[in-house]
Amino acid sequence: MKVQDLMTPNAITCSPNTNLARVAGLMWDNNCGSLAVTNEHGKVIGLITDRDICIAVATRQRLAAEILVSEVITGEVWTCGPQDDIRKLLQTMRNARVRRLPVISDDGVLQGIVSISDIVLHAEEAQGKQKPQLSLQDAIGTLKAVCGYRGIRQTEEA
């Protein structure tokens, strides 16, 4: 099975200059929890999640409309290609501990997005001795790795 077999094509995007209020509105309107951040050439330069928005608004003492995506994204983004084997995708998600990956072409242009939800929804139970292309065990193993313990962040005493 290839990534293109389960990815969501035509993913909604934003630019680094989009404000967080607009991004939250796009997520609401499109029922998604993340957007790929692309430059003027359609190349993926980051990913922003609903969690990123919540933390940014809660910690910056500014309205969401006053905070730009460029202030929030880290610039580190894990990706995969549409022709990648599903096993490679699962390994990347496990290693990077991410729930979503932008799917990009060889020149970095966004083709779609794949999430842990897509993986779980496409996973199948084994029938007899025949193993499915994407087993429930593979999906749960990836979810478990992504959700695993990351350690507690230390906070400063007041």
URQUIQUI-V120882 format. One record per backbone hydrogen bond with DSSP energy under -0.5 kcal/mol. CO is the residue of the C=O (numbers start at 1). NH is the residue of the N-H. E is the energy in kcal/mol with one decimal. If there is no record, write none. Layout:
BEGIN
[[CO:NH:E] [CO:NH:E]]
END
This chain:
BEGIN
[[1:86:-2.4] [2:5:-1.6] [3:6:-1.9] [3:7:-1.6] [7:9:-0.7] [8:113:-2.0] [12:36:-1.1] [14:38:-2.6] [15:18:-1.6] [16:70:-2.5] [18:69:-2.5] [19:23:-2.0] [20:24:-2.7] [21:25:-2.0] [22:26:-2.3] [23:27:-2.5] [24:28:-2.4] [25:29:-2.9] [26:30:-1.9] [27:31:-0.6] [27:32:-1.9] [28:31:-1.0] [33:50:-2.2] [35:48:-2.6] [36:14:-1.9] [36:38:-0.6] [37:45:-3.2] [37:46:-1.2] [39:42:-2.1] [42:110:-1.9] [43:39:-2.2] [46:37:-2.6] [48:35:-2.5] [49:53:-1.7] [50:54:-2.1] [51:55:-2.6] [52:56:-2.3] [53:57:-2.6] [54:58:-2.2] [55:59:-1.5] [56:60:-1.3] [57:61:-0.6] [63:66:-1.7] [64:20:-1.1] [64:21:-0.8] [64:67:-1.3] [66:68:-0.5] [67:20:-2.4] [68:71:-1.6] [69:72:-2.0] [69:73:-2.3] [75:77:-0.7] [78:102:-0.8] [80:104:-2.9] [81:84:-1.4] [82:4:-2.4] [84:3:-2.2] [85:88:-0.7] [85:89:-1.7] [86:90:-2.6] [87:91:-2.2] [88:92:-2.3] [89:93:-2.5] [90:94:-2.4] [91:95:-2.9] [92:96:-2.7] [93:97:-1.5] [93:98:-1.2] [99:116:-2.1] [101:114:-2.4] [102:80:-1.8] [102:104:-0.6] [103:111:-3.8] [103:112:-1.4] [105:108:-2.1] [108:44:-2.0] [109:105:-2.5] [111:10:-0.8] [112:103:-3.1] [113:8:-3.5] [114:101:-2.8] [115:119:-1.7] [116:120:-2.5] [117:121:-2.6] [118:122:-1.4] [119:123:-1.1] [120:123:-0.5] [124:136:-1.5] [126:128:-0.7] [127:130:-1.7] [129:131:-0.5] [130:127:-1.5] [134:124:-2.6] [135:139:-2.2] [136:140:-2.9] [137:141:-2.4] [138:142:-2.0] [139:143:-2.5] [140:144:-2.8] [141:145:-1.9] [142:146:-2.5] [143:147:-2.4] [144:148:-0.7] [151:153:-0.5]]
END
